[in-house]
Amino acid sequence: MQIRPFISSNTIKIIAIVTMVVDHVATILFPGTTWMNIIGRVSFPLFAWLIALGYTRTRNVDRYIFRLFILALISQIPYDLAFDDHQLNIFITLFIGLLGIDLWQRIGATTLSISPYIKNVFRFSVIAAFATIANQLHAAYGGWGVLLIVSMYVLRNHFRALCFWIIISTLFESISFGRENGTPYMEYGIGIYSITCIFFIYLYSGAPGKKLSKLWYFFYPAHLLLLVAIQYLWFQ
């Protein structure tokens, strides 16, 4: 029996937020609770999917990019208080990925007399540069995160190709991340569970659903500050 897509983008947003909170609760309050971190691995790919969808729906791309940039700046101090990993927060990665999508689209739409081959070479070079920047800045999820965001936009109407890319890139990222940290793949490579996002993308119906308040943007820094406060009171 085939399952028909039935969930909206706002439902996916709620799932992404809830699984993110589960992950952060584990990391901040209950370190070593691996099963909660595994649940949280689906959150970033779902946020990446929402960024790709958001670009196709926004009425003002520049405002959308600026809003993410401001949120990235606001979120960094709460992120540093919550995590001692010397990284930039997830909204930096989402911001860079959104810039990548915008440039990918603008290069493809240019009216200059350039061959499609040159356009594509330039497109891939720009995205590779953005991924490198994310790695150099130590942004959360790094270059893999940026590539995932852009690929979800480019392949959003090609489900099988998108699934293949998600699986291959996630396998590579999980294995390489485990090696970088000097730990066996199956012990630390819980990033592989990110591929569960495919299930939710498959169930996506194309409908936006009931629109959430823009206040949800501030949920990210707010929930980090709340967890830090709970941690402080807990250990006091």
N, C-alpha and C positions, 0 to 999 in steps of 0.2 A: 504494500500500500504506500503510495507516494504522499509525503507530507506537503501540504500547500503552505506557501509563505503567508504568515499572518501577523508578524510583529512590525511595529512602526519604528521609525528612527528614534523617536523619543523613548520608546520602550528599551531600545538598545542603549540609549544614553543612561537610563536608570540602572540597567544591568551593569554598565561600565562603572558607574559611580559606586554602586553597592559592592562590587567585587574589589574595587580599588580600596574602599574603606576596610574591608575584611583583610586585605593584604597589609595595609598600614597599621591596623590594630595588632596584627601578629608581629610585625617588625618592631613597632615602638613599645608595645605593652607585653607581648608574649614572644620574645625572641626564641627561635628554634621551632616554632609551631609550623612545620613545613606544609601541612595540609592546607592551612589558611593562605600561605604564600602561593601555593599551587592554584587555588581558586582565583587569586588576584592576578595571575598571569594573563588572563583573558582581557583584562581591563584596557591595557594600552592599545592592543590591536583594534578594539572596539572604538576607542577614542580616535584612532587613526582613520577608521572607516567613517566616523562622523565628520571629521575634518574634510575628507574627500567629498562627502555628500553636501556639507555646508558650502563648499566652494561652488557647487553647481546650483545652489539655491539662493545664495545671498544676493541682495540687490545692490550692495556696495562692497566690492572686494577690498578696497583700500581700508574701509572702516573695519571690516572683519579682521584684516591683518593687524591693524593698529590695536584693536581690542585684545587680541591674543598677546601682542607685545607688552601692553600695559599689565595684563594679568601675569605674564611671565616675570616682570619686574617685581610686582607686588608679592608674588608667591615665593621669591627666593629666600627671604629671611625666615619665614615659617618653615620652609624646606630645610634650611641649614640647622634650625633649632631641632627639627624632628629627626634628621638623618645625619650621621657623621660619615658620609661617603665621599665628600669633596666633589660633588657633582652639581650640575645645574638642573633645575626642576623640569618636570615633564612638559610644561608649557613652552619652554625654550625650544624643545624638540618639535612640538606641534607647530610653533611659529616658523621655525626653519623649514619644516615640511610644507607648510602652507605657502611660504615664499617660493619653494621649489615647484609646487603645483602651478602657481601663478606664472612663473617664468616659463615653465613647460608650455602652458597654454598660449602665452604671448608670443613666444618664438614660433610656435606652429601657426599662429594667425598672422604673422608678419606678411606684408604685401611686397617686400623686397624681392628682387629677382634672384632668389637663391634656390638651388636644387633641393628637393626633399631629402636627399642623402646628407647634404651639408647641414640642413636644419636639424636632422635627427642626431648627427654627430655633436652639434652644438648643444642640443637638448641634454643628451646623456652626459656630456662633459660638465654642464652646469650642475646637474643633479649629483654627479660624482663629487664635484667641488663642495657642494652643500653638505653631503654626507661626511666628507673629510673634515669640514669645519665643525660639524657636530661632534665628531670624535675628538678633535683637538680641544674643543671647549669643555669636554667631559660632560656633555649634556646627557640626561637620562635616556637610555636606550641607544644613544649615539647614532652612528651612521646607519645602522640597521633600521632604527626608528624612522629616520628621514626617508630612506628608500621604501619602507613599508607604506608610509603615508602617500608618497607620490605614486607608487605602483597601484595602490588601491583606487586612486583617481583614474589612472590611465586604463586599468583593467576592470573598472567597476561594472562594465557591461559584458564582461567575458569571464563568467564564474569559474570555469574549469582552469583557465590560464591563471586566474588569480589564486585559486586553491593550490595549484602547482608551485607558484612563486612563494606563497606563504609557507608551505611545507618545507621546500628546499632552503629558503633563506633562514627560516627559524631553526632548522636542524643545524645548519652551518654556524649560526650565531650561538646556539646553545652549546655546541661542542667547543667552539673557539673560546667562549666565555669561561667554560669550565677549565680549559687548559691554562688560560691566562691567570686564573686564580689558584692554580696548582692543586685542583681537586678533581677526583674522578667524575666522569660525565654524569653517571646516574646519581651521584651524591649531590652535586650542586646544579646540574643542568636542568633545573625545573622550568627553565624558559621554554622547553619543548612543549609545555602545556599551553603555550600561546596559540597553538594551531586550533584549539577548541573554538576560536573566534569564527572559524569556517561554518560551524553549525548555526550560529546566530546570523551570519551574513546570508546563509542559504534561506533562513526563515524570514528575512527582511522582505516585506511586501511592497516596498516603494512608497508607502504612505508616511507622511511626516508625523501623524498622530497629534494629540493635544499639545499645543506649544507650552513649553515650560518657561517660567519667568527667567529673565536674564540674570537674576540674582544667583542662579545656579553657578555662574562663572566664579563667584566668590566663595563657593562651597569648598573649593580645593584649599586655599590658604586657611580658611576658617576651621576646617576639620583638622588640619595639621596643628594649628594652635591649640585646639581643644584637646587633642591627644597628648600634646606636650604638657599641657596643664595637668591632665589626669596622671601622666607619668610622674610629674614632679610631686604631686600630692600623694601618689601611691607610695613612692620611695621615701617620702618624708615621714 
